[in-house]
């Protein structure tokens, strides 16, 4: 059993950057004039601090931070 399940949030950026990369390796469609792959990487970068915050908040609720 996991002792710190909140840290699983930190796997989300890894999955977004590396796990899904072969699936989104396309130029079309474009989103706001950007190629789809660039849009995907930009979205992943913006969601990384959210995942870190959720992991920190989950650890803090358990009295670890």
N, CA, C and O atoms as a Tripos MOL2 file, in Angstrom:
@<TRIPOS>MOLECULE
protein
  260   259    65     0     0
PROTEIN
NO_CHARGES

@<TRIPOS>ATOM
      1 N           0.8420   -1.1880    0.0000 N.3       1 UNK1
      2 CA          0.0000    0.0000    0.0000 C.3       1 UNK1
      3 C           0.8850    1.2490    0.0000 C.2       1 UNK1
      4 O           1.9620    1.2580    0.5960 O.2       1 UNK1
      5 N           0.4330    2.2640   -0.6520 N.am      2 UNK2
      6 CA          1.1990    3.5050   -0.7290 C.3       2 UNK2
      7 C           1.0970    4.2790    0.5760 C.2       2 UNK2
      8 O           0.0140    4.4240    1.1430 O.2       2 UNK2
      9 N           2.2300    4.7700    1.0430 N.am      3 UNK3
     10 CA          2.2350    5.5750    2.2580 C.3       3 UNK3
     11 C           1.9550    7.0400    1.9640 C.2       3 UNK3
     12 O           1.4580    7.7650    2.8260 O.2       3 UNK3
     13 N           2.2700    7.4790    0.7510 N.am      4 UNK4
     14 CA          2.0740    8.8790    0.3750 C.3       4 UNK4
     15 C           1.3850    8.9480   -0.9900 C.2       4 UNK4
     16 O           2.0220    9.2800   -1.9890 O.2       4 UNK4
     17 N           0.0890    8.6360   -1.0360 N.am      5 UNK5
     18 CA         -0.6020    8.5890   -2.3320 C.3       5 UNK5
     19 C          -0.7040    9.9390   -3.0310 C.2       5 UNK5
     20 O          -0.8960    9.9870   -4.2460 O.2       5 UNK5
     21 N          -0.5820   11.0230   -2.2980 N.am      6 UNK6
     22 CA         -0.6700   12.3490   -2.9250 C.3       6 UNK6
     23 C           0.4760   12.5740   -3.9030 C.2       6 UNK6
     24 O           0.3570   13.3810   -4.8250 O.2       6 UNK6
     25 N           1.5770   11.8690   -3.7080 N.am      7 UNK7
     26 CA          2.7230   12.0550   -4.6020 C.3       7 UNK7
     27 C           2.4750   11.4660   -5.9860 C.2       7 UNK7
     28 O           3.2640   11.6910   -6.9030 O.2       7 UNK7
     29 N           1.3950   10.7200   -6.1460 N.am      8 UNK8
     30 CA          1.0540   10.2060   -7.4760 C.3       8 UNK8
     31 C           0.7270   11.3350   -8.4420 C.2       8 UNK8
     32 O           0.7980   11.1520   -9.6580 O.2       8 UNK8
     33 N           0.3660   12.5100   -7.9090 N.am      9 UNK9
     34 CA          0.1220   13.6670   -8.7760 C.3       9 UNK9
     35 C           1.3720   14.0320   -9.5650 C.2       9 UNK9
     36 O           1.2750   14.6030  -10.6510 O.2       9 UNK9
     37 N           2.5430   13.7080   -9.0290 N.am     10 UNK10
     38 CA          3.7850   14.0600   -9.7040 C.3      10 UNK10
     39 C           4.0540   13.1830  -10.9190 C.2      10 UNK10
     40 O           4.9470   13.4860  -11.7110 O.2      10 UNK10
     41 N           3.3080   12.1160  -11.0770 N.am     11 UNK11
     42 CA          3.4340   11.2880  -12.2770 C.3      11 UNK11
     43 C           2.6680   11.8820  -13.4640 C.2      11 UNK11
     44 O           2.9340   11.5230  -14.6110 O.2      11 UNK11
     45 N           1.7380   12.7710  -13.2030 N.am     12 UNK12
     46 CA          0.9360   13.3640  -14.2740 C.3      12 UNK12
     47 C           1.7880   14.1320  -15.2850 C.2      12 UNK12
     48 O           1.6270   13.9200  -16.4870 O.2      12 UNK12
     49 N           2.6950   15.0230  -14.8430 N.am     13 UNK13
     50 CA          3.5190   15.7110  -15.8390 C.3      13 UNK13
     51 C           4.3880   14.7500  -16.6490 C.2      13 UNK13
     52 O           4.5660   14.9290  -17.8540 O.2      13 UNK13
     53 N           4.9230   13.7390  -15.9860 N.am     14 UNK14
     54 CA          5.7320   12.7400  -16.6850 C.3      14 UNK14
     55 C           4.9070   12.0450  -17.7640 C.2      14 UNK14
     56 O           5.3710   11.8540  -18.8890 O.2      14 UNK14
     57 N           3.6870   11.6710  -17.4110 N.am     15 UNK15
     58 CA          2.8210   11.0070  -18.3840 C.3      15 UNK15
     59 C           2.4510   11.9480  -19.5220 C.2      15 UNK15
     60 O           2.3850   11.5310  -20.6780 O.2      15 UNK15
     61 N           2.2110   13.2060  -19.2030 N.am     16 UNK16
     62 CA          1.8510   14.1650  -20.2460 C.3      16 UNK16
     63 C           3.0100   14.4320  -21.1960 C.2      16 UNK16
     64 O           2.8150   14.5050  -22.4090 O.2      16 UNK16
     65 N           4.2110   14.5770  -20.6540 N.am     17 UNK17
     66 CA          5.3600   14.8900  -21.5000 C.3      17 UNK17
     67 C           5.8380   13.6830  -22.2930 C.2      17 UNK17
     68 O           5.9930   13.7700  -23.5120 O.2      17 UNK17
     69 N           6.0690   12.5790  -21.6340 N.am     18 UNK18
     70 CA          6.7160   11.4500  -22.3010 C.3      18 UNK18
     71 C           5.7570   10.3510  -22.7360 C.2      18 UNK18
     72 O           5.8930    9.7970  -23.8270 O.2      18 UNK18
     73 N           4.8020   10.0410  -21.8960 N.am     19 UNK19
     74 CA          3.9100    8.9300  -22.1960 C.3      19 UNK19
     75 C           3.0100    9.1750  -23.3880 C.2      19 UNK19
     76 O           2.7630    8.2720  -24.1880 O.2      19 UNK19
     77 N           2.5200   10.3980  -23.5070 N.am     20 UNK20
     78 CA          1.5790   10.7040  -24.5780 C.3      20 UNK20
     79 C           2.2520   11.3090  -25.8010 C.2      20 UNK20
     80 O           1.5890   11.5480  -26.8110 O.2      20 UNK20
     81 N           3.5380   11.5590  -25.7320 N.am     21 UNK21
     82 CA          4.2330   12.2190  -26.8290 C.3      21 UNK21
     83 C           4.1120   11.4830  -28.1630 C.2      21 UNK21
     84 O           3.8540   12.1380  -29.1730 O.2      21 UNK21
     85 N           4.2820   10.1720  -28.2240 N.am     22 UNK22
     86 CA          4.1180    9.5020  -29.5240 C.3      22 UNK22
     87 C           2.6900    9.5930  -30.0650 C.2      22 UNK22
     88 O           2.4800    9.5160  -31.2750 O.2      22 UNK22
     89 N           1.7180    9.7550  -29.1800 N.am     23 UNK23
     90 CA          0.3230    9.8200  -29.6140 C.3      23 UNK23
     91 C          -0.0490   11.1750  -30.2070 C.2      23 UNK23
     92 O          -0.9770   11.2650  -31.0110 O.2      23 UNK23
     93 N           0.6600   12.2190  -29.8210 N.am     24 UNK24
     94 CA          0.3030   13.5640  -30.2770 C.3      24 UNK24
     95 C           1.3220   14.1300  -31.2540 C.2      24 UNK24
     96 O           1.3290   15.3360  -31.4960 O.2      24 UNK24
     97 N           2.1630   13.3090  -31.8080 N.am     25 UNK25
     98 CA          3.2040   13.7610  -32.7310 C.3      25 UNK25
     99 C           2.5910   14.0540  -34.1000 C.2      25 UNK25
    100 O           2.7440   13.2890  -35.0520 O.2      25 UNK25
    101 N           1.8910   15.1900  -34.1640 N.am     26 UNK26
    102 CA          1.2110   15.6050  -35.3860 C.3      26 UNK26
    103 C           1.3730   17.1070  -35.5510 C.2      26 UNK26
    104 O           1.5380   17.8390  -34.5750 O.2      26 UNK26
    105 N           1.3240   17.5470  -36.7820 N.am     27 UNK27
    106 CA          1.3470   18.9820  -37.0450 C.3      27 UNK27
    107 C          -0.0750   19.5150  -37.0880 C.2      27 UNK27
    108 O          -0.3570   20.5920  -36.5640 O.2      27 UNK27
    109 N          -0.9450   18.7790  -37.6960 N.am     28 UNK28
    110 CA         -2.3450   19.1870  -37.7630 C.3      28 UNK28
    111 C          -3.1500   18.3480  -36.8170 C.2      28 UNK28
    112 O          -2.8560   17.1570  -36.7080 O.2      28 UNK28
    113 N          -4.0990   18.8350  -36.1500 N.am     29 UNK29
    114 CA         -4.7250   20.1480  -36.2370 C.3      29 UNK29
    115 C          -3.8840   21.2130  -35.5270 C.2      29 UNK29
    116 O          -2.9920   20.9100  -34.7340 O.2      29 UNK29
    117 N          -4.1960   22.4400  -35.8370 N.am     30 UNK30
    118 CA         -3.5270   23.5410  -35.1550 C.3      30 UNK30
    119 C          -4.4780   24.1160  -34.1110 C.2      30 UNK30
    120 O          -5.6940   24.1450  -34.3040 O.2      30 UNK30
    121 N          -3.9070   24.5680  -33.0160 N.am     31 UNK31
    122 CA         -4.6830   25.1670  -31.9350 C.3      31 UNK31
    123 C          -4.1430   26.5700  -31.7240 C.2      31 UNK31
    124 O          -2.9770   26.7450  -31.3700 O.2      31 UNK31
    125 N          -4.9780   27.5550  -31.9380 N.am     32 UNK32
    126 CA         -4.5810   28.9600  -31.8490 C.3      32 UNK32
    127 C          -3.3740   29.2610  -32.7290 C.2      32 UNK32
    128 O          -2.5260   30.0780  -32.3730 O.2      32 UNK32
    129 N          -3.3030   28.6010  -33.8720 N.am     33 UNK33
    130 CA         -2.2340   28.8300  -34.8240 C.3      33 UNK33
    131 C          -0.9520   28.0710  -34.5070 C.2      33 UNK33
    132 O           0.0400   28.2120  -35.2230 O.2      33 UNK33
    133 N          -0.9590   27.2840  -33.4650 N.am     34 UNK34
    134 CA          0.2270   26.5100  -33.0780 C.3      34 UNK34
    135 C           0.0420   25.0570  -33.4990 C.2      34 UNK34
    136 O          -1.0770   24.5450  -33.4550 O.2      34 UNK34
    137 N           1.1100   24.3860  -33.9020 N.am     35 UNK35
    138 CA          0.9990   22.9570  -34.1850 C.3      35 UNK35
    139 C           0.5360   22.2040  -32.9400 C.2      35 UNK35
    140 O           0.7900   22.6360  -31.8150 O.2      35 UNK35
    141 N          -0.1350   21.0930  -33.1430 N.am     36 UNK36
    142 CA         -0.7250   20.3480  -32.0380 C.3      36 UNK36
    143 C           0.3210   19.9080  -31.0190 C.2      36 UNK36
    144 O           0.0800   19.9790  -29.8140 O.2      36 UNK36
    145 N           1.4800   19.4530  -31.4950 N.am     37 UNK37
    146 CA          2.5290   19.0060  -30.5780 C.3      37 UNK37
    147 C           3.0100   20.1410  -29.6830 C.2      37 UNK37
    148 O           3.2010   19.9400  -28.4830 O.2      37 UNK37
    149 N           3.2070   21.3260  -30.2450 N.am     38 UNK38
    150 CA          3.6320   22.4730  -29.4480 C.3      38 UNK38
    151 C           2.5590   22.8550  -28.4400 C.2      38 UNK38
    152 O           2.8660   23.2020  -27.2990 O.2      38 UNK38
    153 N           1.3040   22.7930  -28.8610 N.am     39 UNK39
    154 CA          0.2000   23.0890  -27.9430 C.3      39 UNK39
    155 C           0.1700   22.0910  -26.7930 C.2      39 UNK39
    156 O          -0.0820   22.4700  -25.6490 O.2      39 UNK39
    157 N           0.4240   20.8180  -27.0870 N.am     40 UNK40
    158 CA          0.4260   19.7770  -26.0650 C.3      40 UNK40
    159 C           1.5400   20.0280  -25.0470 C.2      40 UNK40
    160 O           1.3120   19.9180  -23.8420 O.2      40 UNK40
    161 N           2.7310   20.3620  -25.5160 N.am     41 UNK41
    162 CA          3.8530   20.6140  -24.6160 C.3      41 UNK41
    163 C           3.5920   21.8660  -23.7760 C.2      41 UNK41
    164 O           3.9280   21.8920  -22.5920 O.2      41 UNK41
    165 N           3.0090   22.8830  -24.3600 N.am     42 UNK42
    166 CA          2.6730   24.0930  -23.6290 C.3      42 UNK42
    167 C           1.6460   23.8020  -22.5420 C.2      42 UNK42
    168 O           1.7910   24.2750  -21.4140 O.2      42 UNK42
    169 N           0.6210   23.0370  -22.8610 N.am     43 UNK43
    170 CA         -0.3890   22.6650  -21.8760 C.3      43 UNK43
    171 C           0.2330   21.8340  -20.7450 C.2      43 UNK43
    172 O          -0.0880   22.0430  -19.5750 O.2      43 UNK43
    173 N           1.1060   20.9100  -21.0860 N.am     44 UNK44
    174 CA          1.7680   20.0880  -20.0710 C.3      44 UNK44
    175 C           2.6190   20.9380  -19.1460 C.2      44 UNK44
    176 O           2.6460   20.7100  -17.9370 O.2      44 UNK44
    177 N           3.3080   21.9080  -19.7060 N.am     45 UNK45
    178 CA          4.1440   22.7930  -18.8990 C.3      45 UNK45
    179 C           3.2950   23.6270  -17.9510 C.2      45 UNK45
    180 O           3.6920   23.8610  -16.8090 O.2      45 UNK45
    181 N           2.1460   24.0720  -18.4050 N.am     46 UNK46
    182 CA          1.2800   24.8770  -17.5520 C.3      46 UNK46
    183 C           0.5970   24.0420  -16.4700 C.2      46 UNK46
    184 O           0.2540   24.5730  -15.4140 O.2      46 UNK46
    185 N           0.3950   22.7500  -16.7110 N.am     47 UNK47
    186 CA         -0.2560   21.8930  -15.7200 C.3      47 UNK47
    187 C           0.7150   21.3190  -14.6880 C.2      47 UNK47
    188 O           0.2770   20.8020  -13.6600 O.2      47 UNK47
    189 N           2.0090   21.3990  -14.9380 N.am     48 UNK48
    190 CA          2.9910   20.8580  -14.0020 C.3      48 UNK48
    191 C           2.9390   21.5440  -12.6280 C.2      48 UNK48
    192 O           2.9440   20.8380  -11.6210 O.2      48 UNK48
    193 N           2.8910   22.8780  -12.5330 N.am     49 UNK49
    194 CA          2.7840   23.4870  -11.1930 C.3      49 UNK49
    195 C           1.4960   23.1010  -10.4700 C.2      49 UNK49
    196 O           1.4760   23.0280   -9.2410 O.2      49 UNK49
    197 N           0.4310   22.8560  -11.2120 N.am     50 UNK50
    198 CA         -0.8220   22.4180  -10.5900 C.3      50 UNK50
    199 C          -0.6340   21.0460   -9.9450 C.2      50 UNK50
    200 O          -1.0980   20.8170   -8.8280 O.2      50 UNK50
    201 N           0.0390   20.1430  -10.6370 N.am     51 UNK51
    202 CA          0.2890   18.8040  -10.0890 C.3      51 UNK51
    203 C           1.1850   18.8870   -8.8570 C.2      51 UNK51
    204 O           0.9550   18.1740   -7.8800 O.2      51 UNK51
    205 N           2.1990   19.7440   -8.8910 N.am     52 UNK52
    206 CA          3.0840   19.8980   -7.7330 C.3      52 UNK52
    207 C           2.3000   20.4760   -6.5530 C.2      52 UNK52
    208 O           2.4880   20.0450   -5.4150 O.2      52 UNK52
    209 N           1.4320   21.4370   -6.8150 N.am     53 UNK53
    210 CA          0.6100   22.0130   -5.7450 C.3      53 UNK53
    211 C          -0.3060   20.9590   -5.1320 C.2      53 UNK53
    212 O          -0.4460   20.8970   -3.9100 O.2      53 UNK53
    213 N          -0.9270   20.1330   -5.9630 N.am     54 UNK54
    214 CA         -1.8150   19.0970   -5.4400 C.3      54 UNK54
    215 C          -1.0540   18.0690   -4.6100 C.2      54 UNK54
    216 O          -1.5650   17.6010   -3.5920 O.2      54 UNK54
    217 N           0.1470   17.7150   -5.0250 N.am     55 UNK55
    218 CA          0.9710   16.7880   -4.2430 C.3      55 UNK55
    219 C           1.3740   17.4270   -2.9140 C.2      55 UNK55
    220 O           1.3440   16.7630   -1.8780 O.2      55 UNK55
    221 N           1.7480   18.7050   -2.9330 N.am     56 UNK56
    222 CA          2.1270   19.4050   -1.7070 C.3      56 UNK56
    223 C           0.9440   19.5060   -0.7510 C.2      56 UNK56
    224 O           1.0860   19.2830    0.4510 O.2      56 UNK56
    225 N          -0.2330   19.8460   -1.2970 N.am     57 UNK57
    226 CA         -1.4280   19.9790   -0.4650 C.3      57 UNK57
    227 C          -1.8180   18.6470    0.1600 C.2      57 UNK57
    228 O          -2.2150   18.5950    1.3240 O.2      57 UNK57
    229 N          -1.7050   17.5600   -0.6200 N.am     58 UNK58
    230 CA         -2.0220   16.2470   -0.0740 C.3      58 UNK58
    231 C          -1.0710   15.8280    1.0170 C.2      58 UNK58
    232 O          -1.4890   15.2190    2.0020 O.2      58 UNK58
    233 N           0.2160   16.1440    0.8610 N.am     59 UNK59
    234 CA          1.1840   15.8330    1.9120 C.3      59 UNK59
    235 C           0.9650   16.7010    3.1470 C.2      59 UNK59
    236 O           1.1220   16.2350    4.2750 O.2      59 UNK59
    237 N           0.6060   17.9480    2.9320 N.am     60 UNK60
    238 CA          0.3760   18.8480    4.0580 C.3      60 UNK60
    239 C          -0.8160   18.4060    4.8800 C.2      60 UNK60
    240 O          -0.8020   18.5170    6.1060 O.2      60 UNK60
    241 N          -1.8530   17.9040    4.2160 N.am     61 UNK61
    242 CA         -3.0320   17.4260    4.9470 C.3      61 UNK61
    243 C          -2.7020   16.2350    5.8190 C.2      61 UNK61
    244 O          -3.3490   16.0150    6.8430 O.2      61 UNK61
    245 N          -1.7050   15.4680    5.4280 N.am     62 UNK62
    246 CA         -1.2920   14.3160    6.2310 C.3      62 UNK62
    247 C          -0.2370   14.7020    7.2650 C.2      62 UNK62
    248 O           0.2650   13.8430    7.9910 O.2      62 UNK62
    249 N           0.1010   15.9890    7.3340 N.am     63 UNK63
    250 CA          1.0410   16.4770    8.3360 C.3      63 UNK63
    251 C           2.4940   16.2020    8.0050 C.2      63 UNK63
    252 O           3.3080   16.0390    8.9140 O.2      63 UNK63
    253 N           2.8420   16.1470    6.7270 N.am     64 UNK64
    254 CA          4.2120   15.8260    6.3360 C.3      64 UNK64
    255 C           4.9910   17.0480    5.8580 C.2      64 UNK64
    256 O           6.2140   16.9800    5.7290 O.2      64 UNK64
    257 N           4.3220   18.1450    5.5980 N.am     65 UNK65
    258 CA          5.0500   19.3120    5.0870 C.3      65 UNK65
    259 C           4.9750   20.4630    6.0590 C.2      65 UNK65
    260 O           5.5300   21.5300    5.7970 O.2      65 UNK65
@<TRIPOS>BOND
     1     1     2 1
     2     2     3 1
     3     3     4 2
     4     3     5 am
     5     5     6 1
     6     6     7 1
     7     7     8 2
     8     7     9 am
     9     9    10 1
    10    10    11 1
    11    11    12 2
    12    11    13 am
    13    13    14 1
    14    14    15 1
    15    15    16 2
    16    15    17 am
    17    17    18 1
    18    18    19 1
    19    19    20 2
    20    19    21 am
    21    21    22 1
    22    22    23 1
    23    23    24 2
    24    23    25 am
    25    25    26 1
    26    26    27 1
    27    27    28 2
    28    27    29 am
    29    29    30 1
    30    30    31 1
    31    31    32 2
    32    31    33 am
    33    33    34 1
    34    34    35 1
    35    35    36 2
    36    35    37 am
    37    37    38 1
    38    38    39 1
    39    39    40 2
    40    39    41 am
    41    41    42 1
    42    42    43 1
    43    43    44 2
    44    43    45 am
    45    45    46 1
    46    46    47 1
    47    47    48 2
    48    47    49 am
    49    49    50 1
    50    50    51 1
    51    51    52 2
    52    51    53 am
    53    53    54 1
    54    54    55 1
    55    55    56 2
    56    55    57 am
    57    57    58 1
    58    58    59 1
    59    59    60 2
    60    59    61 am
    61    61    62 1
    62    62    63 1
    63    63    64 2
    64    63    65 am
    65    65    66 1
    66    66    67 1
    67    67    68 2
    68    67    69 am
    69    69    70 1
    70    70    71 1
    71    71    72 2
    72    71    73 am
    73    73    74 1
    74    74    75 1
    75    75    76 2
    76    75    77 am
    77    77    78 1
    78    78    79 1
    79    79    80 2
    80    79    81 am
    81    81    82 1
    82    82    83 1
    83    83    84 2
    84    83    85 am
    85    85    86 1
    86    86    87 1
    87    87    88 2
    88    87    89 am
    89    89    90 1
    90    90    91 1
    91    91    92 2
    92    91    93 am
    93    93    94 1
    94    94    95 1
    95    95    96 2
    96    95    97 am
    97    97    98 1
    98    98    99 1
    99    99   100 2
   100    99   101 am
   101   101   102 1
   102   102   103 1
   103   103   104 2
   104   103   105 am
   105   105   106 1
   106   106   107 1
   107   107   108 2
   108   107   109 am
   109   109   110 1
   110   110   111 1
   111   111   112 2
   112   111   113 am
   113   113   114 1
   114   114   115 1
   115   115   116 2
   116   115   117 am
   117   117   118 1
   118   118   119 1
   119   119   120 2
   120   119   121 am
   121   121   122 1
   122   122   123 1
   123   123   124 2
   124   123   125 am
   125   125   126 1
   126   126   127 1
   127   127   128 2
   128   127   129 am
   129   129   130 1
   130   130   131 1
   131   131   132 2
   132   131   133 am
   133   133   134 1
   134   134   135 1
   135   135   136 2
   136   135   137 am
   137   137   138 1
   138   138   139 1
   139   139   140 2
   140   139   141 am
   141   141   142 1
   142   142   143 1
   143   143   144 2
   144   143   145 am
   145   145   146 1
   146   146   147 1
   147   147   148 2
   148   147   149 am
   149   149   150 1
   150   150   151 1
   151   151   152 2
   152   151   153 am
   153   153   154 1
   154   154   155 1
   155   155   156 2
   156   155   157 am
   157   157   158 1
   158   158   159 1
   159   159   160 2
   160   159   161 am
   161   161   162 1
   162   162   163 1
   163   163   164 2
   164   163   165 am
   165   165   166 1
   166   166   167 1
   167   167   168 2
   168   167   169 am
   169   169   170 1
   170   170   171 1
   171   171   172 2
   172   171   173 am
   173   173   174 1
   174   174   175 1
   175   175   176 2
   176   175   177 am
   177   177   178 1
   178   178   179 1
   179   179   180 2
   180   179   181 am
   181   181   182 1
   182   182   183 1
   183   183   184 2
   184   183   185 am
   185   185   186 1
   186   186   187 1
   187   187   188 2
   188   187   189 am
   189   189   190 1
   190   190   191 1
   191   191   192 2
   192   191   193 am
   193   193   194 1
   194   194   195 1
   195   195   196 2
   196   195   197 am
   197   197   198 1
   198   198   199 1
   199   199   200 2
   200   199   201 am
   201   201   202 1
   202   202   203 1
   203   203   204 2
   204   203   205 am
   205   205   206 1
   206   206   207 1
   207   207   208 2
   208   207   209 am
   209   209   210 1
   210   210   211 1
   211   211   212 2
   212   211   213 am
   213   213   214 1
   214   214   215 1
   215   215   216 2
   216   215   217 am
   217   217   218 1
   218   218   219 1
   219   219   220 2
   220   219   221 am
   221   221   222 1
   222   222   223 1
   223   223   224 2
   224   223   225 am
   225   225   226 1
   226   226   227 1
   227   227   228 2
   228   227   229 am
   229   229   230 1
   230   230   231 1
   231   231   232 2
   232   231   233 am
   233   233   234 1
   234   234   235 1
   235   235   236 2
   236   235   237 am
   237   237   238 1
   238   238   239 1
   239   239   240 2
   240   239   241 am
   241   241   242 1
   242   242   243 1
   243   243   244 2
   244   243   245 am
   245   245   246 1
   246   246   247 1
   247   247   248 2
   248   247   249 am
   249   249   250 1
   250   250   251 1
   251   251   252 2
   252   251   253 am
   253   253   254 1
   254   254   255 1
   255   255   256 2
   256   255   257 am
   257   257   258 1
   258   258   259 1
   259   259   260 2
@<TRIPOS>SUBSTRUCTURE
     1 UNK1         2 RESIDUE 1 A UNK
     2 UNK2         6 RESIDUE 1 A UNK
     3 UNK3        10 RESIDUE 1 A UNK
     4 UNK4        14 RESIDUE 1 A UNK
     5 UNK5        18 RESIDUE 1 A UNK
     6 UNK6        22 RESIDUE 1 A UNK
     7 UNK7        26 RESIDUE 1 A UNK
     8 UNK8        30 RESIDUE 1 A UNK
     9 UNK9        34 RESIDUE 1 A UNK
    10 UNK10       38 RESIDUE 1 A UNK
    11 UNK11       42 RESIDUE 1 A UNK
    12 UNK12       46 RESIDUE 1 A UNK
    13 UNK13       50 RESIDUE 1 A UNK
    14 UNK14       54 RESIDUE 1 A UNK
    15 UNK15       58 RESIDUE 1 A UNK
    16 UNK16       62 RESIDUE 1 A UNK
    17 UNK17       66 RESIDUE 1 A UNK
    18 UNK18       70 RESIDUE 1 A UNK
    19 UNK19       74 RESIDUE 1 A UNK
    20 UNK20       78 RESIDUE 1 A UNK
    21 UNK21       82 RESIDUE 1 A UNK
    22 UNK22       86 RESIDUE 1 A UNK
    23 UNK23       90 RESIDUE 1 A UNK
    24 UNK24       94 RESIDUE 1 A UNK
    25 UNK25       98 RESIDUE 1 A UNK
    26 UNK26      102 RESIDUE 1 A UNK
    27 UNK27      106 RESIDUE 1 A UNK
    28 UNK28      110 RESIDUE 1 A UNK
    29 UNK29      114 RESIDUE 1 A UNK
    30 UNK30      118 RESIDUE 1 A UNK
    31 UNK31      122 RESIDUE 1 A UNK
    32 UNK32      126 RESIDUE 1 A UNK
    33 UNK33      130 RESIDUE 1 A UNK
    34 UNK34      134 RESIDUE 1 A UNK
    35 UNK35      138 RESIDUE 1 A UNK
    36 UNK36      142 RESIDUE 1 A UNK
    37 UNK37      146 RESIDUE 1 A UNK
    38 UNK38      150 RESIDUE 1 A UNK
    39 UNK39      154 RESIDUE 1 A UNK
    40 UNK40      158 RESIDUE 1 A UNK
    41 UNK41      162 RESIDUE 1 A UNK
    42 UNK42      166 RESIDUE 1 A UNK
    43 UNK43      170 RESIDUE 1 A UNK
    44 UNK44      174 RESIDUE 1 A UNK
    45 UNK45      178 RESIDUE 1 A UNK
    46 UNK46      182 RESIDUE 1 A UNK
    47 UNK47      186 RESIDUE 1 A UNK
    48 UNK48      190 RESIDUE 1 A UNK
    49 UNK49      194 RESIDUE 1 A UNK
    50 UNK50      198 RESIDUE 1 A UNK
    51 UNK51      202 RESIDUE 1 A UNK
    52 UNK52      206 RESIDUE 1 A UNK
    53 UNK53      210 RESIDUE 1 A UNK
    54 UNK54      214 RESIDUE 1 A UNK
    55 UNK55      218 RESIDUE 1 A UNK
    56 UNK56      222 RESIDUE 1 A UNK
    57 UNK57      226 RESIDUE 1 A UNK
    58 UNK58      230 RESIDUE 1 A UNK
    59 UNK59      234 RESIDUE 1 A UNK
    60 UNK60      238 RESIDUE 1 A UNK
    61 UNK61      242 RESIDUE 1 A UNK
    62 UNK62      246 RESIDUE 1 A UNK
    63 UNK63      250 RESIDUE 1 A UNK
    64 UNK64      254 RESIDUE 1 A UNK
    65 UNK65      258 RESIDUE 1 A UNK
